[in-house]
């Protein structure tokens, strides 16, 4: 086979396709609002390589120009269904005729590709990864052969050369398998990470449940004792009221613990609101105190008033993870100190423990997913905390020494109603 016509544009075409796929999943993963417009997003991302492939084609010979525009067209139709395929068909024909003029053969070929791919897409979505790859090879081979036959029938000038067979029949199956494999890997990675973050939260919830059940048992025991005393027939009204006050106080204490636990366990609403730093961190401290007591850890705090902006549930989750890490860093007990203060237009929050500390590698990899210094840790709690702080336009700084302790310093912007941008 004569490969004299192979040039760098084939790699350029492949580059356009793969980069567009990566951009699509980056936007899908990080732009939560964009995920609501999945079909529009995939249409936009697949239309870019279609246009670029046509703009920088592969020259087979002086009479035939080819490109890989059919790859993103087929991918978009397979994953987005006929609405995406129809939009891409309009785009591909519009730019094809704008670049090279109207051609009935081109119109016929891409309508055939659209109809067959759109009909197949509903079954394709239900396949597993292996079947998707295998079926995509068969689909593109079938389309390549069918459209070549249509071209021979409709055009007297069309010729099938060795270069045409290589670029139009042999090469596309390899490229579409590579593209679909990357797509499936990225899809699985996003799903797995989402599931792992949920599992991390459930692990925290389960640990809190164990410690809270222990903490709630204490006021209930007190209540049970006073209720027994209230049965005594010779109690004065004054003593009876004192007993009832003790019962009400202990029940309120148990209710407060349970309410905070339920507030943390429920899903977070995606909304931004004012966060009173001292109040919300105080809630988190009260919620995690049972876990601290079980680990012989004393929590002290000195929280100055301050307001920032963000999602309250995510904020609580963030500091619950960080404080929990500090407690677990002191397996033999110790003291955890939490301080907050306002410095100009920043709120500084420092969480210090006197636990096992961290080495240089652990400090550098703090917040990295699936990396943890704990034996059974996933590292996702730290990752969620770091990402939450970044979302709130804040920063996190870590200082630590082995067997001496760790200090985490979080800086968040102060929110002032008269100067909301500060």
C-alpha positions in Angstrom: 0.0 0.0 0.0 1.3 3.4 -1.0 1.4 5.7 2.1 2.7 8.7 0.2 -0.4 10.7 1.0 -0.3 10.3 4.8 0.4 13.7 6.5 0.2 15.4 9.9 -3.5 16.3 9.4 -4.6 12.8 10.3 -3.0 13.3 13.8 -4.6 16.8 13.9 -8.0 15.3 13.2 -7.5 12.7 16.0 -6.3 15.5 18.3 -9.5 17.6 17.7 -11.7 14.6 18.5 -9.9 13.5 21.7 -9.5 17.0 23.1 -13.3 17.7 22.5 -14.2 14.5 24.4 -12.0 15.5 27.3 -13.4 19.0 27.4 -17.0 17.6 27.4 -16.3 15.5 30.5 -14.4 18.2 32.3 -17.4 20.5 31.8 -19.8 17.7 32.8 -17.8 17.0 35.9 -17.1 20.5 37.2 -20.0 22.4 35.8 -23.0 21.1 37.7 -25.4 23.5 36.1 -24.1 22.4 32.6 -24.9 18.8 33.4 -28.6 19.7 33.1 -28.0 20.5 29.5 -26.2 17.3 28.5 -27.5 17.0 24.9 -26.7 20.7 24.2 -23.3 20.2 25.7 -22.4 17.1 23.7 -23.7 18.8 20.5 -21.4 21.8 21.1 -18.4 19.6 22.0 -18.8 17.3 19.0 -19.5 20.1 16.5 -16.1 21.6 17.1 -14.0 18.6 15.9 -16.5 18.2 13.0 -15.7 21.8 11.8 -12.0 21.6 12.5 -11.7 18.2 10.7 -13.3 19.7 7.6 -11.2 22.8 7.8 -7.9 20.8 8.0 -8.6 17.6 6.0 -6.5 14.7 4.9 -5.5 14.9 1.2 -5.8 11.4 -0.3 -4.8 12.5 -3.8 -5.3 15.5 -6.0 -8.9 14.5 -6.8 -10.0 13.3 -3.3 -10.1 15.0 0.0 -11.1 13.2 3.2 -11.3 13.8 6.9 -12.5 12.2 10.2 -15.7 14.3 10.6 -17.9 11.2 10.7 -16.2 10.0 14.0 -17.6 12.8 16.2 -20.8 12.8 14.2 -21.4 9.1 15.0 -20.2 9.5 18.6 -22.6 12.4 19.3 -25.5 10.5 17.7 -24.7 7.3 19.6 -24.6 9.0 23.0 -27.1 11.8 22.4 -29.7 10.0 20.3 -31.4 11.4 17.3 -31.9 15.0 18.6 -28.1 15.4 18.9 -27.5 13.6 15.6 -30.0 15.8 13.8 -28.3 19.0 15.2 -24.9 17.6 14.2 -26.2 16.7 10.7 -27.3 20.3 10.1 -23.9 21.6 11.3 -21.9 19.1 9.2 -23.9 19.8 6.0 -23.9 23.6 6.6 -20.1 23.9 7.0 -19.4 21.2 4.3 -21.4 23.3 1.7 -19.9 26.5 3.0 -16.3 25.2 2.6 -16.6 23.2 -0.6 -20.1 24.0 -2.1 -23.2 21.9 -2.4 -23.0 18.2 -3.3 -25.9 15.8 -3.6 -23.7 12.8 -2.9 -22.5 14.3 0.4 -26.1 15.1 1.4 -27.2 11.6 0.7 -24.2 9.9 2.4 -24.6 11.8 5.7 -28.4 11.4 5.8 -27.9 7.6 5.5 -25.2 7.7 8.3 -27.6 9.7 10.5 -30.6 7.5 10.0 -28.7 4.2 10.7 -26.8 5.6 13.7 -29.8 7.2 15.2 -31.8 3.9 15.0 -28.9 2.0 16.5 -28.3 4.5 19.4 -31.2 3.4 21.6 -29.8 -0.1 21.7 -26.2 1.1 22.0 -26.9 3.0 25.3 -27.9 -0.3 27.0 -24.8 -2.2 26.1 -21.9 -2.7 28.5 -18.4 -1.4 27.6 -17.3 -4.5 25.7 -20.4 -4.6 23.5 -20.2 -0.9 22.9 -16.7 -1.2 21.5 -17.5 -4.3 19.4 -20.7 -2.9 18.0 -19.1 0.5 17.2 -16.5 -1.4 15.0 -19.2 -3.2 13.1 -21.3 -0.1 12.8 -18.6 2.1 11.3 -17.3 -0.7 9.0 -20.9 -1.2 7.7 -21.4 2.5 7.2 -18.0 2.8 5.4 -18.8 0.0 3.0 -22.5 1.2 2.5 -21.6 4.8 1.8 -18.8 3.7 -0.5 -21.3 1.7 -2.5 -23.7 4.7 -2.6 -20.9 6.9 -3.8 -20.1 4.4 -6.6 -23.7 4.3 -7.7 -24.3 8.1 -7.6 -21.0 9.3 -9.0 -19.3 8.5 -12.3 -16.1 10.1 -11.0 -15.8 8.3 -7.7 -12.9 5.8 -7.4 -11.9 3.4 -4.6 -8.1 3.6 -4.2 -5.8 2.0 -1.7 -5.5 5.3 0.2 -9.3 5.6 0.3 -9.6 2.1 1.7 -7.0 2.9 4.4 -8.5 6.3 5.4 -12.2 5.5 5.1 -12.5 1.8 5.8 -9.6 0.6 7.9 -8.6 3.7 10.0 -12.0 4.8 11.4 -12.7 1.6 13.4 -9.4 2.0 15.3 -10.1 5.7 16.0 -13.7 5.1 17.2 -12.7 2.3 19.5 -10.0 4.5 21.0 -12.5 7.4 21.4 -15.3 5.2 22.9 -12.8 3.5 25.3 -11.7 6.9 26.6 -15.4 8.0 26.9 -16.3 4.9 28.9 -13.2 5.3 31.2 -14.1 8.9 31.9 -17.7 8.1 32.6 -16.8 5.3 35.0 -14.2 7.6 36.8 -16.9 10.3 37.4 -19.4 7.7 38.6 -16.9 6.0 40.9 -15.7 9.3 42.4 -19.2 10.4 43.1 -20.0 7.1 44.8 -16.8 7.2 46.8 -17.6 10.7 48.1 -21.0 9.5 49.2 -19.4 6.5 50.9 -17.0 8.8 52.7 -20.0 10.8 54.0 -21.8 7.7 55.0 -18.7 6.5 56.9 -18.7 9.8 58.8 -22.5 9.5 59.4 -22.1 5.9 60.8 -19.3 7.0 63.1 -21.3 9.9 64.4 -24.3 7.7 64.8 -22.3 5.3 67.1 -21.0 8.2 69.2 -24.3 10.1 69.3 -26.2 7.0 70.4 -23.8 6.8 73.3 -24.2 10.5 74.0 -28.0 10.4 73.8 -28.1 7.4 76.2 -26.8 9.6 79.0 -29.6 12.2 79.1 -32.1 9.4 78.6 -30.7 7.6 81.6 -31.1 10.8 83.6 -34.6 11.3 82.4 -35.5 7.7 83.3 -34.1 8.2 86.9 -36.1 11.4 87.4 -39.3 9.8 86.0 -38.9 7.0 88.6 -38.4 9.6 91.4 -41.6 11.5 90.2 -43.6 8.4 91.2 -42.9 9.0 94.8 -46.2 10.0 96.5 -44.7 12.3 99.2 -43.0 14.8 96.8 -43.6 18.4 97.4 -44.7 20.5 94.4 -41.4 22.5 94.4 -39.3 19.3 94.3 -41.6 17.8 91.6 -41.1 21.0 89.4 -37.4 20.8 89.9 -37.4 17.1 88.7 -39.6 18.1 85.7 -37.1 20.9 84.8 -34.3 18.4 84.9 -36.2 16.0 82.6 -37.0 18.8 80.1 -33.4 20.0 80.1 -32.0 16.5 79.4 -34.7 15.9 76.7 -33.8 19.2 75.0 -30.1 18.1 75.1 -30.9 14.8 73.5 -33.1 16.5 70.9 -30.4 19.0 70.0 -27.9 16.2 69.4 -30.3 14.3 67.2 -31.3 17.4 65.3 -27.8 18.3 64.4 -27.1 14.8 63.3 -30.1 14.7 61.1 -29.3 18.1 59.7 -25.9 16.9 58.7 -27.1 13.5 57.3 -29.7 15.0 54.9 -28.7 16.0 51.3 -27.3 19.5 50.8 -29.2 22.0 48.8 -27.2 23.7 46.1 -27.6 27.3 47.2 -25.3 30.0 48.4 -26.2 32.0 51.5 -24.6 33.9 54.4 -22.6 31.8 56.8 -22.0 32.9 60.4 -18.6 31.4 61.0 -18.8 31.2 64.8 -22.3 29.8 64.8 -21.9 27.1 62.2 -18.5 25.9 63.5 -20.0 25.9 67.0 -22.8 23.6 65.7 -20.2 21.3 64.1 -18.2 21.2 67.4 -21.3 20.3 69.4 -22.2 17.6 66.8 -18.7 16.0 66.9 -18.2 16.2 70.7 -19.6 12.7 71.2 -16.9 11.3 68.8 -14.3 13.3 70.6 -15.3 12.0 74.0 -15.1 8.5 72.8 -11.5 9.1 71.6 -10.6 11.0 74.9 -10.1 14.2 72.9 -10.9 17.6 74.5 -12.1 20.3 72.1 -11.5 24.0 73.0 -12.5 26.9 70.8 -12.3 30.6 70.6 -14.5 31.7 67.7 -14.8 35.4 66.6 -17.9 36.6 64.8 -17.6 36.7 61.0 -19.7 36.2 57.9 -18.7 34.6 54.6 -20.7 33.3 51.7 -21.2 29.6 50.6 -23.3 26.5 51.0 -24.0 25.9 54.7 -24.3 22.2 54.4 -21.1 21.9 52.4 -19.4 24.3 54.9 -20.4 22.0 57.8 -19.3 18.9 55.9 -15.9 20.5 55.2 -15.2 21.4 58.9 -16.6 18.2 60.2 -14.1 16.3 58.0 -11.2 18.5 59.1 -12.1 18.3 62.8 -12.7 14.5 62.5 -9.2 14.2 61.0 -7.7 16.1 63.9 -9.5 13.8 66.4 -8.3 10.6 64.6 -4.8 12.0 64.6 -4.7 11.6 68.4 -5.4 7.9 68.9 -4.3 8.2 72.6 -6.3 11.3 73.3 -5.3 14.9 73.4 -6.5 18.4 72.8 -8.0 20.0 69.6 -8.0 23.8 69.5 -10.1 25.7 67.1 -9.6 29.5 66.7 -11.2 32.0 64.3 -10.5 35.7 63.9 -11.0 38.4 61.3 -7.9 40.0 59.6 -8.9 42.9 57.3 -11.1 41.3 54.7 -10.3 37.7 55.5 -11.6 35.3 58.1 -8.8 33.0 59.5 -9.8 29.7 61.0 -7.1 27.5 62.6 -7.6 23.9 63.7 -4.7 22.6 65.7 -4.0 19.1 67.3 -1.1 17.6 69.2 -1.4 14.2 67.4 0.9 12.1 65.3 1.6 14.8 62.7 2.4 14.4 59.0 5.6 14.0 57.0 6.5 16.2 54.0 4.9 13.8 51.4 1.7 13.6 53.4 1.5 17.4 53.6 2.1 17.8 49.8 -0.6 15.1 49.0 -3.2 16.4 51.4 -6.5 16.7 49.6 -5.5 14.3 46.9 -8.3 11.8 46.2 -7.7 8.2 47.2 -4.6 9.1 49.3 -4.8 8.9 53.0 -2.4 8.6 55.9 -5.1 6.5 57.7 -5.0 2.7 57.3 -8.7 2.6 56.1 -9.0 6.1 54.8 -9.9 7.0 51.2 -8.6 10.7 51.3 -12.0 11.8 50.0 -12.9 13.6 53.2 -9.9 15.9 52.8 -10.5 16.2 49.1 -14.1 17.4 49.7 -12.9 19.9 52.3 -10.2 21.4 50.0 -12.7 21.6 47.1 -15.3 23.3 49.3 -12.8 25.9 50.5 -11.7 26.6 46.9 -15.3 26.9 45.8 -15.7 29.6 48.5 -12.7 31.5 47.1 -10.7 30.5 50.1 -7.3 28.9 50.7 -6.0 26.1 53.0 -2.5 26.0 54.4 -1.0 23.1 56.4 1.9 23.0 58.8 2.8 19.8 60.6 5.6 18.0 62.4 5.8 14.3 63.2 4.7 13.4 66.8 4.1 17.1 67.5 0.8 17.8 65.8 -0.8 19.6 62.9 -2.3 23.0 62.3 -4.6 23.7 59.4 -5.2 27.4 58.6 -8.2 28.2 56.4 -8.6 31.7 54.9 -12.1 32.7 53.7 -13.2 36.1 52.4 -15.3 38.2 54.7 -18.8 39.1 53.3 -20.0 42.6 53.9 -23.4 43.7 52.7 -22.1 47.1 51.8 -19.1 45.6 50.0 -20.2 42.1 48.9 -17.2 41.7 46.6 -14.7 41.8 49.5 
